[in-house]
Amino acid sequence: MKLLALFGLLATLMLTTGCATPGYSVNERFQQIGRNWDYEGKQAADDIDETLLLRPASHLTWWNVQ
């Protein structure tokens, strides 16, 4: 139990003090991570839509010649 409390204290100190990325504050770093996760999630959704053919057909096919 003491080891768990010590680990929690060390983790808290690392997040709030000197272990930040040198060029960015903790808040800026979390914002970057959040933007990256959002972008990766959108790419995953796009891949799933393409795989399951959930997108409407494009009007730019050669079958649409008038």
Helices and strands as residue ranges (DSSP letters): H 2-16, H 26-51, G 62-64
